[in-house]
Amino acid sequence: MRPTAIERAQELAEQAEGQRRLGERIAALKSLRSALPSLEAELADGNDAAAAQLADIHGQIGGALREGDRLIEAAAAYDEGYGYEARYELSSTYNALNRVVTRILLCPQAMSNPAALGRYAQLPWLDVLAELTRLHDVVARRDQGDMWAVGDLALTAVLTGANPGDALDRLANEAGPYVRDAHRRIVARLAKLDTPRRAELERMLRILE
């Protein structure tokens, strides 16, 4: 029996994850992009379940591009994924958060001057701090038994200057290595930037190492 479009997309996503771990980003991008047409057709045929997979695939494309420092393309991919999250009211905030984080990597000045992002006309403008504050509130309402939510709560708290409570300690001590390392890698990149939260990000990185 042939796999459905969603099942095939999941297989390609797993294949791409393995390729990324081997440093084969171009191959991973090819695998991920090959999943998009059938998923888009599935969604057009009325299968709303394809929306979550499309959001996930675009998020993984964004991740592969960001690993290669192709930040404008990465932000655009996360924007695509976020479009599905918002339009279909998905519970995931993966693309919503990463579209903001990638803009900070692209333009650290946006943390103190949101208008600075206006120089990147290829991307829709957004107010970085306002969006981080909104996301912090959203993530705080998610199931805190989910370690991804705990990590995202800690990160959005640090980036907005809020109190992370026990979220940071839980991320460091309770999360599995995959979740902890994923957050540690992005914090390591953010902590190198000249932003108003540099000291807090450096502290967060020390706790996660």
C-alpha positions in Angstrom: 0.0 0.0 0.0 1.4 3.4 -1.0 2.1 5.8 1.8 -0.1 8.9 2.0 1.3 12.3 1.3 1.6 13.0 5.0 3.3 9.7 5.7 5.7 10.3 2.8 6.4 13.8 4.1 7.2 12.4 7.5 9.6 9.9 5.9 11.3 12.7 4.0 11.5 14.9 7.2 13.2 12.0 9.0 15.6 11.5 6.1 16.4 15.2 6.1 17.1 15.2 9.8 19.7 12.5 9.3 21.2 14.4 6.4 21.5 17.6 8.5 23.2 15.7 11.3 25.8 14.6 8.8 26.2 18.2 7.6 24.5 17.5 4.3 22.4 20.6 4.3 21.8 20.8 0.5 20.6 17.2 0.4 18.4 17.9 3.4 16.8 20.9 1.7 16.2 18.9 -1.4 14.5 16.1 0.6 12.3 18.6 2.5 11.3 20.7 -0.6 10.3 17.5 -2.4 7.6 16.9 0.2 5.9 20.3 -0.3 3.9 19.8 -3.6 2.0 16.7 -2.5 1.3 18.2 0.9 0.0 21.4 -0.7 -2.2 19.3 -3.0 -3.5 17.4 0.0 -4.4 20.6 1.8 -6.1 22.0 -1.4 -8.2 18.9 -1.5 -9.5 19.7 2.0 -7.3 17.6 4.2 -6.5 20.2 6.9 -4.2 17.6 8.6 -1.6 18.5 6.0 -1.2 22.0 7.4 0.7 20.8 10.5 3.1 18.8 8.3 3.6 21.8 6.0 4.4 24.0 9.0 6.9 21.4 10.2 8.5 21.0 6.8 8.9 24.8 6.3 10.3 25.0 9.9 12.9 22.3 9.1 13.8 24.1 5.8 14.3 27.3 7.9 16.5 25.4 10.3 18.7 23.9 7.6 19.1 27.4 6.0 19.9 29.0 9.3 22.6 26.4 10.0 24.2 27.6 6.7 23.9 31.3 7.7 21.4 31.9 5.0 19.4 34.1 7.4 17.0 36.0 5.1 16.0 32.7 3.4 15.7 31.0 6.7 13.4 33.8 8.1 11.3 33.6 5.0 10.9 29.8 5.4 9.9 30.2 9.1 7.4 32.9 7.9 5.9 30.3 5.6 5.6 27.8 8.4 4.1 30.4 10.7 1.5 31.2 8.1 0.2 27.6 8.5 0.4 27.8 12.3 -1.6 31.0 12.4 -4.1 30.2 9.6 -5.0 26.7 11.0 -4.6 27.6 14.6 -2.0 25.0 15.3 -0.7 24.5 18.8 2.9 24.6 17.7 4.8 27.9 18.1 8.0 26.6 16.5 7.9 28.8 13.4 6.4 31.7 15.3 9.4 31.8 17.7 12.1 31.0 15.1 11.0 33.6 12.7 11.7 36.2 15.5 15.0 34.6 16.6 16.3 34.5 13.1 15.5 38.2 12.6 17.5 38.9 15.8 20.5 36.9 14.3 20.1 38.9 11.1 19.7 42.3 12.8 20.7 42.4 16.5 19.8 46.1 16.6 16.1 45.1 16.2 16.2 44.2 19.9 16.5 47.8 20.9 15.3 49.5 17.7 12.5 47.5 15.9 12.6 49.9 13.0 16.1 48.6 12.1 14.5 45.5 10.4 13.0 47.9 7.8 16.3 47.6 5.9 15.4 44.0 5.0 12.7 44.7 2.5 12.6 41.0 1.5 10.9 40.2 4.8 7.7 41.3 6.4 8.5 43.8 9.2 7.7 42.8 12.8 8.3 44.3 16.2 10.7 41.8 17.7 10.1 42.6 21.4 6.4 42.9 21.0 6.2 39.5 19.3 8.5 37.9 21.9 6.3 39.2 24.7 3.2 37.8 22.9 4.9 34.4 22.4 6.1 34.3 26.0 2.4 34.6 27.1 1.3 32.0 24.6 4.0 29.5 25.7 3.3 30.1 29.4 -0.2 28.7 28.7 1.1 25.5 27.1 1.5 22.2 28.9 4.7 22.6 31.0 5.2 18.9 31.0 6.4 19.5 27.4 10.1 20.2 27.6 10.0 22.1 24.3 7.5 24.5 25.8 9.7 24.8 29.0 12.7 25.6 26.8 10.8 28.2 24.8 9.4 29.7 27.9 12.9 30.1 29.3 14.2 31.6 26.1 11.4 34.1 25.6 11.7 35.1 29.2 15.4 35.8 28.9 15.0 37.7 25.6 12.2 39.9 27.0 13.8 40.5 30.4 11.1 38.5 32.2 11.8 36.1 35.1 12.2 32.6 33.7 11.1 31.1 37.0 12.1 27.5 37.2 11.9 27.0 33.4 15.7 27.5 32.8 16.7 25.1 35.6 14.2 22.5 34.3 15.5 22.9 30.8 19.0 22.3 32.0 18.2 19.4 34.4 15.1 17.7 33.1 15.1 18.0 29.4 16.5 15.3 27.2 19.8 16.0 25.4 18.1 16.7 22.0 15.8 19.4 23.4 18.5 20.9 25.7 21.1 21.0 22.9 18.8 22.5 20.4 18.1 25.4 22.8 21.8 25.6 23.8 22.9 26.0 20.1 20.6 28.9 19.5 21.4 30.6 22.8 25.1 30.3 21.9 24.5 32.2 18.7 22.4 34.8 20.3 24.8 35.3 23.2 27.5 36.4 20.8 25.5 39.4 19.6 25.5 42.9 20.8 22.0 43.1 22.3 20.5 44.4 25.5 20.1 40.8 26.7 23.7 39.6 26.1 24.6 39.2 29.8 21.4 37.2 30.4 22.0 35.0 27.4 25.6 34.4 28.4 24.3 33.3 31.9 21.7 31.0 30.2 24.4 29.5 28.1 26.5 28.7 31.1 23.6 27.0 32.8 22.9 24.9 29.7 26.6 23.8 29.1 
